[in-house]
């Protein structure tokens, strides 16, 4: 049940996330709250389907979600969204094309979503909202580019350390094979990476 107390706690999280990008007045925050839709995603449920409609961007306020992509029948972990974080296949969302991957709940999740149309309406009605959207878009694209460059230029060990820095308790919440898939290594290789780090060794 989404109680009034929970709503207020969620709003505090939402405001803190948005104010990472820009200080916001009460009018803009109310506009944001009014246009976001609350959704509960049970553990194991898919929120966004690969090759399906890509009409929403979500802000995860509790729980963790995973982006996965199936290629030639094999599932690959693309990203982990650990609250508080935006969950989206952002390129397709902006281009109005089907999602390149799916997003599902690794835990019971609570998220607030924007539809593409409601986001555009906010941009049209609020200069502050439009600027906020641009700053968030730049950050999300930066994440996409950073992820690509990480796989091109960084070792699996460095990627693993960066992942744990972003989500320190990931190992207690996510199966090891998913983490290995995200890093592009086998579970056995991940075990060796963890052992090497435990010994204080580096690439």
C-alpha positions in Angstrom: 0.0 0.0 0.0 1.3 3.4 -1.0 0.7 5.5 2.2 0.9 9.2 2.5 4.1 8.8 4.5 5.6 6.7 1.8 4.6 9.3 -0.8 6.3 12.0 1.1 9.5 9.8 1.5 9.4 9.1 -2.2 9.0 12.8 -3.1 12.1 13.6 -1.0 14.1 11.0 -2.9 12.8 12.3 -6.3 13.7 15.8 -5.4 17.2 14.8 -4.3 17.7 13.0 -7.6 16.6 15.9 -9.7 18.5 18.5 -7.7 21.7 16.7 -8.5 21.3 18.5 -11.8 19.6 21.8 -10.9 18.1 23.6 -7.9 14.4 23.5 -8.3 11.6 25.7 -7.0 8.3 24.3 -5.5 6.3 25.1 -8.7 8.7 23.0 -10.8 8.7 20.2 -8.3 4.9 20.1 -8.2 4.9 19.9 -12.0 7.2 17.0 -11.8 5.2 15.1 -9.1 1.9 15.7 -11.0 3.3 14.2 -14.3 4.9 11.1 -12.8 3.0 7.9 -12.5 3.7 5.5 -9.6 4.2 1.8 -10.5 5.1 -1.2 -8.3 7.1 -3.9 -10.2 7.3 -7.3 -8.3 10.5 -9.2 -8.3 10.9 -11.1 -11.6 8.4 -9.0 -13.5 9.4 -7.3 -16.8 8.7 -3.6 -17.0 10.1 -2.9 -20.5 10.2 -5.7 -23.1 12.9 -6.0 -25.8 11.6 -5.0 -29.2 8.5 -3.7 -27.5 7.1 -0.2 -27.0 9.5 2.2 -25.4 7.2 5.0 -24.2 8.4 5.5 -20.6 11.4 6.5 -18.5 11.4 5.4 -14.9 13.0 6.7 -11.7 13.6 3.8 -9.3 13.1 4.9 -5.7 13.4 1.4 -4.1 14.8 -1.9 -5.3 17.1 -2.9 -8.2 16.3 -3.5 -11.9 18.3 -5.1 -14.6 18.5 -4.4 -18.4 19.1 -7.5 -20.4 19.4 -8.1 -24.2 18.9 -11.5 -26.0 21.2 -11.9 -28.9 21.1 -15.2 -30.9 19.2 -16.8 -28.1 21.7 -15.8 -25.5 20.8 -13.4 -22.7 23.3 -10.6 -21.8 23.1 -8.3 -18.9 23.4 -4.7 -20.1 23.1 -2.7 -16.9 21.9 -2.6 -13.3 19.7 0.2 -12.1 20.1 0.5 -8.3 17.8 3.0 -6.5 17.8 5.9 -6.7 18.5 5.7 -10.4 16.8 6.3 -13.8 15.8 3.1 -15.6 15.5 3.4 -19.4 16.6 2.4 -22.8 17.2 6.1 -23.4 18.3 6.1 -27.1 15.2 4.3 -28.2 13.0 6.4 -25.9 14.2 9.6 -27.6 14.1 8.2 -31.1 10.7 6.6 -30.6 11.9 3.2 -31.6 11.3 -0.2 -30.0 13.5 -1.0 -27.0 16.8 -2.7 -27.7 16.7 -4.5 -24.4 14.3 -5.4 -21.7 14.2 -4.2 -18.1 13.0 -6.4 -15.3 12.9 -6.2 -11.5 15.6 -8.1 -9.6 13.8 -7.1 -6.4 10.4 -5.7 -5.5 10.7 -2.2 -7.0 8.9 1.0 -6.7 9.3 3.4 -9.6 7.9 6.7 -10.9 7.5 6.9 -14.7 7.3 9.6 -17.2 5.6 9.0 -20.6 7.3 10.5 -23.6 4.3 12.8 -24.2 4.1 14.0 -20.6 7.8 14.8 -20.7 7.4 16.8 -23.8 4.4 18.6 -22.3 6.6 19.6 -19.3 9.4 20.9 -21.5 6.8 23.0 -23.4 5.3 24.5 -20.2 8.4 25.1 -18.1 11.7 26.6 -19.0 13.2 25.2 -15.8 11.8 21.7 -16.7 13.2 22.0 -20.2 16.6 22.8 -18.8 16.4 20.0 -16.3 15.5 17.6 -19.0 18.5 18.6 -21.1 20.9 18.2 -18.2 19.5 14.7 -17.4 19.6 13.8 -21.1 23.3 14.8 -21.2 24.0 12.7 -18.1 22.2 9.7 -19.5 24.0 9.9 -22.8 27.2 10.3 -20.9 26.5 7.0 -19.1 25.8 5.3 -22.4 29.1 6.5 -23.9 31.0 5.8 -20.7 29.7 2.2 -20.6 30.8 1.6 -24.2 34.2 3.1 -23.6 34.6 1.1 -20.5 34.2 -2.2 -22.4 36.6 -1.0 -25.1 39.4 0.3 -23.0 39.1 -1.0 -19.4 39.8 -4.5 -18.0 37.1 -6.6 -16.5 38.8 -6.1 -13.1 38.4 -2.3 -13.4 34.8 -2.6 -14.6 34.0 -4.9 -11.7 35.5 -2.4 -9.2 33.6 0.4 -10.8 30.4 -1.6 -10.5 30.9 -2.3 -6.8 31.7 1.4 -6.2 28.3 2.2 -7.7 26.4 -0.5 -5.9 28.6 -1.7 -2.9 26.1 -4.5 -1.8 25.6 -5.8 -5.3 27.1 -9.2 -4.5 24.5 -9.8 -1.8 21.6 -8.9 -4.1 22.5 -10.2 -7.6 23.5 -13.7 -8.8 27.1 -14.0 -9.8 26.3 -15.1 -13.3 24.5 -11.9 -14.0 27.5 -9.8 -12.8 29.7 -12.0 -15.0 27.5 -11.4 -18.0 27.5 -7.6 -17.4 31.4 -7.7 -17.3 31.6 -9.9 -20.4 33.3 -12.8 -18.6 32.5 -16.3 -17.4 31.5 -16.9 -13.8 34.8 -18.7 -13.3 36.7 -15.7 -14.6 34.7 -13.5 -12.2 35.7 -15.7 -9.3 39.4 -15.3 -10.3 38.9 -11.5 -10.5 37.4 -11.4 -7.0 40.2 -13.6 -5.6 42.8 -11.4 -7.2 41.3 -8.2 -5.7 41.1 -9.9 -2.3 44.8 -10.5 -2.5 45.4 -6.9 -3.3 46.5 -7.6 -6.9 45.7 -5.3 -9.8 46.0 -5.5 -13.6 
